[in-house]
Amino acid sequence: MADKELEIEEGGKKKSKLMLIIIIAVVVLLGGGAGAYFFLFSGDDSNPTEAEGGAADAVIENVAASSGQALYVAMPRPFTFNAPGVARERIVQIEVQLMVRGAANEDLAKRHIPMIEGALLQVFSASNADDLVTDVGKIELKERATAQVRQVMTELESSPVVEQVLFTGFVIQ
């Protein structure tokens, strides 16, 4: 009777060892297959146009600009101004970012930040506190700011450069 129990235990140990070996073999094969896949298919695919030098960079930049890659230029500081109202004057603080398309337009916008700040401050200071309390007033202010910035950039660079003025922070007291 003890011999039967001993044989059953040895048979169970053999089956568990066999299963462990099979699992290890499967893991090693899957790992090796995945490694071979990444090694063979994620290699450095060199483009023949890169040998031409700067022409490839110009093509890539034109494709990025025409594909509509949106880039955002943050204004260095928020705009704080007084806005007169019927009941009382209010203090307004607006944080602004400019949406541009392509790296070239981003560089142009960054170059002319002082002019853009001046144009935005002129538009913001002409606003009315009673209008800024409503959503419609905020949308109109954003549209006026966008139009003014586009006009200034067209005068400076012969293209509007900035697609949209975005308010990322808006506080009115």
C-alpha positions in Angstrom: 0.0 0.0 0.0 2.8 2.4 0.8 4.4 1.5 -2.6 1.2 2.6 -4.4 1.2 6.0 -2.6 4.9 6.5 -3.4 4.3 5.7 -7.1 1.4 8.2 -7.3 3.5 11.0 -5.7 6.4 10.3 -8.1 4.0 10.4 -11.1 2.5 13.7 -9.9 6.0 15.2 -9.6 6.9 14.0 -13.1 3.8 15.6 -14.6 4.5 19.0 -12.8 8.1 19.0 -14.0 7.0 18.2 -17.6 4.5 21.1 -17.5 7.1 23.5 -16.1 9.5 22.6 -18.8 6.8 23.1 -21.5 5.9 26.5 -20.1 9.5 27.6 -20.0 10.0 26.4 -23.6 7.0 28.4 -24.8 8.1 31.6 -23.0 11.6 31.3 -24.4 10.2 30.7 -28.0 7.8 33.6 -27.7 10.5 35.9 -26.3 12.9 34.9 -29.0 10.3 35.4 -31.8 9.4 38.8 -30.4 13.1 39.8 -30.2 13.7 38.6 -33.8 10.7 40.6 -35.0 11.8 43.8 -33.4 15.4 43.3 -34.5 14.5 42.6 -38.1 11.5 45.0 -38.7 12.3 48.0 -36.6 15.7 48.7 -38.1 16.9 52.0 -39.4 15.0 52.6 -42.6 17.2 55.1 -44.4 15.5 57.2 -47.0 17.4 57.8 -50.2 16.4 61.5 -50.3 18.3 62.1 -47.1 21.6 61.7 -49.0 20.6 64.9 -50.9 21.2 67.0 -47.7 19.0 70.0 -46.9 16.4 69.2 -49.6 15.0 66.4 -47.5 14.6 68.7 -44.5 12.8 71.3 -46.6 10.4 68.6 -48.0 9.7 67.4 -44.4 9.1 70.9 -43.2 6.7 71.7 -46.1 4.8 68.5 -45.5 4.4 69.3 -41.8 3.2 72.8 -42.6 0.8 71.7 -45.3 -0.5 68.8 -43.2 -1.8 71.2 -40.6 0.3 70.4 -37.6 -1.0 72.7 -34.9 1.6 74.3 -32.6 0.9 76.5 -29.6 2.9 79.6 -28.6 2.3 80.7 -25.1 2.4 84.4 -24.2 5.0 84.9 -21.5 2.7 86.5 -19.0 -1.1 86.9 -18.5 -2.8 90.1 -19.5 -4.2 92.0 -16.5 -6.4 95.1 -17.2 -9.3 97.2 -15.9 -12.6 96.8 -17.7 -15.2 99.5 -17.2 -18.8 98.4 -16.6 -22.2 100.0 -15.9 -22.3 99.1 -12.3 -18.6 99.1 -11.5 -15.1 98.6 -12.9 -13.7 95.1 -12.9 -10.2 93.7 -13.0 -9.7 91.0 -15.7 -6.8 88.6 -16.1 -6.5 86.6 -19.3 -3.9 83.9 -20.2 -3.4 83.5 -23.9 -1.9 81.0 -26.3 -1.6 81.4 -30.1 -2.3 78.5 -32.4 -0.1 78.4 -35.5 0.4 75.9 -38.2 4.0 74.6 -38.8 7.4 75.3 -37.2 8.1 78.3 -39.5 4.9 80.1 -38.3 5.8 79.2 -34.7 9.2 80.9 -35.1 7.6 84.0 -36.7 5.1 84.3 -33.9 7.8 84.0 -31.2 9.9 86.6 -33.0 7.0 89.1 -32.8 5.6 88.5 -29.3 6.0 92.1 -28.2 3.9 93.4 -31.1 1.3 90.6 -30.5 1.2 91.6 -26.8 0.6 95.2 -27.7 -2.2 94.3 -30.2 -3.9 92.0 -27.6 -3.7 94.6 -24.8 -5.2 97.2 -27.1 -8.2 94.9 -27.9 -8.6 93.8 -24.3 -8.5 97.3 -22.8 -11.2 98.4 -25.1 -13.6 95.7 -23.8 -16.5 96.2 -21.5 -16.8 94.3 -18.2 -20.6 93.7 -18.7 -19.9 92.0 -22.0 -17.0 89.9 -20.6 -19.3 88.3 -17.9 -21.3 86.5 -20.7 -20.1 83.6 -22.9 -21.0 85.6 -26.0 -18.9 88.5 -24.9 -15.9 86.2 -24.3 -16.3 84.7 -27.8 -16.6 88.1 -29.4 -13.4 89.3 -27.5 -11.6 86.2 -28.7 -12.7 86.8 -32.3 -11.6 90.5 -32.1 -8.3 89.5 -30.6 -7.7 86.9 -33.4 -8.6 89.4 -36.1 -6.3 92.1 -34.6 -3.3 89.7 -34.2 -3.8 88.4 -37.7 -3.9 91.9 -39.1 -0.7 92.9 -37.2 1.1 89.7 -38.4 0.0 90.3 -42.0 1.5 93.8 -41.8 4.8 92.5 -40.4 5.2 89.2 -42.3 2.8 89.4 -45.3 0.9 86.4 -44.0 -1.5 86.0 -41.0 0.8 83.4 -39.3 -1.6 83.0 -36.3 -4.6 80.9 -36.9 -6.4 81.4 -33.6 -6.0 83.2 -30.2 -7.0 80.9 -27.4 -7.9 81.9 -23.8 -6.3 79.3 -21.5 -7.2 81.3 -18.4 -9.9 83.9 -17.8 -10.5 85.5 -14.4 -12.8 88.5 -13.8 -13.3 90.2 -10.4 
